[in-house]
Amino acid sequence: MSDTKTGGFPLFNLKIPRMRTLHFTWVAFFITFLVWFNHAPMLGAIGDSLGLDASQIKTLLILNVALTIPARVIVGMLTDRFGPRIVYSGLLIVCAIPCFAFALASTFTQAAIARFFMGLIGAGFVVGIRMVSEWFPANEMGTAEGIYGGWGNFGSAAAAFSLPTLALIFGGDNGWRWAIGFTGMISFVYGFIYYRSVTDTPKGGTYYRPKTSGAMEVTSKGDFFFLIIMKVPMYLALALLAWKLSPAGVSLLTQGWVYVAYAALFLLFLYEIGQVWKVNKSVFEREVPENQRYAFKQVAVLNVLYFATFGSELAVVSMLPLFFAETFGLSVVAAGLIASSYAFMNLVSRPGGGWLSDRFGRKSVLLILTAGLALGYFTMSLIDSSWPLWLAVVAAMACSFFVQSGEGAVFAVVPLIKRRLTGQIAGMTGAYGNVGAVVYLTVFSLVSASSFFLLIAATAVLGFVALLFMQEPEGHMYEVGEDGEAVKIAVT
């Protein structure tokens, strides 16, 4: 990687290949978030057009993040196996289809199915994590991953402040359809642009692939069982979604189909245990050499932290326009613009979290940011109509700083655990963010906004406790080269 010796962090020097790759990749992520949350700022108009009640609108929010739970795990595996270039390009192209389907929906059922499959595009995040990790040295990794994640996440803010206006320009009751369809076209076209513009590694670089595919590798007997335990919350979140769609919820599924969904999830869980065994049974036959091991507890801690950080961001970005509109009596456009302030902070917060981690230590920075996260959501739980609007906006932006900086700090650690598993680790950690979103949005559909924010604050406290068990990443890792020998890779 010949260009990594350049002094400083020359972000806008597009003559440097790694910077050019970073920009192409964050734009891809930006588009995934633009498409993924293109409905949030126009929920009122969508609800009126399709004749939806409040419960059905909240169900769309949950469906939007549900499929991303398994998708991030699967896409992470595909990325490690086939490389981020082809996977990211294909994802952008394929996901234009459900986007167009949602724009054309005329009933709640059609909109719900389209929104469910739109969750697939949320898996794009993990692809870029692997791409960036291939192009940047460890002393720039947190900053680069933070820029990728932060500028990409800004897509939800861009949707909030631009799409309602775009819908008004198109005019009429169908303005929202044109605005959403337009984002699908952007995704479709950029998929081809991305494929033509990037490579998986710098010239002459080696792309390390997992020794096997089908499940994440672990390196000890204890971690084998730990991995299985950490799979359980993902299936419980999907079961929670099935319950929400049952007659006890919005009645999108009959009780019989709900039982079928429960059975399918159980069988899928058993199948995944089988895959974990198939990939990792060797750890029961012989010990993995010490220099090739990694501690799965590192992944588990990051999962819990991302549950609280990114999970809460997905949930809050989905409900905040509606919250501001109902709390302060704002129009759809005004509420969307104001609510975008929460996601707007991504431009500086997530890169800032990565930068702080690069310079002051991964664990200590995460501890500070997680404590701020808990305090921030506790403050938001106090917001009501008696607050001045400007103060509510300041509270939301302050809270979002800790949320998004925490996300940046989490993914400053992910690529430093095991290089060849980066996609899978990012996939599992990212999936936990969506588990958090499903849990939080389900709670939001049942309780007040104040209780919703308090729940997030409580889970942030649990994340703080889990973080005490995390180890600071070492200065190097070992990977298995093409010749089967262990290769020492510096990470600091």
Buried (B, 14 or more C-beta within 10 A) or exposed (E): BEBEEEEEBEBEEEEBBBBBBBBBBBBBBBBBBBBBBBBBBBBBBBBEBBEBEEEBBBBBBBBBBBBBBBBBBBBBBBBBBBBBBBBBBBBBBBBBBBBBBBBEBEEBEBBBBBBBBBBBBBBBBBBBBBBBBBBBBBBBBBBBBBBBBBBBBBBBBBBBBBBBBBBBEBEEEBBBBBBBBBBBEBBBBBBEBBBEBBBBBBEEEEBBBBEEBEBBBBBBEEBBEBBBEBBEBBBBBBBBBBBBBBEEBBEBBEEEEBEEBBEEBEEEBEEBBEBBEEBBEEBEEEEBEEEEBBBBBBBBBBBBBBBBBBBBBBBBBBBBBBBBBBBBEBEBBBBBBBBBBBBBBBBBBBBBBBBBBBEEBBBBBBBBBBBBBBBBBBBBBEBEEEBEBEEBBBBBBBBBBBBBBBBBBBBBBBBBBBBBBBBBBBBBBBBBBBBBBBBBBBBBBEEEBEEBBBBBBBBBBBBBEBBEEBEEBEEEBBBBEEEEEEBEEEBE
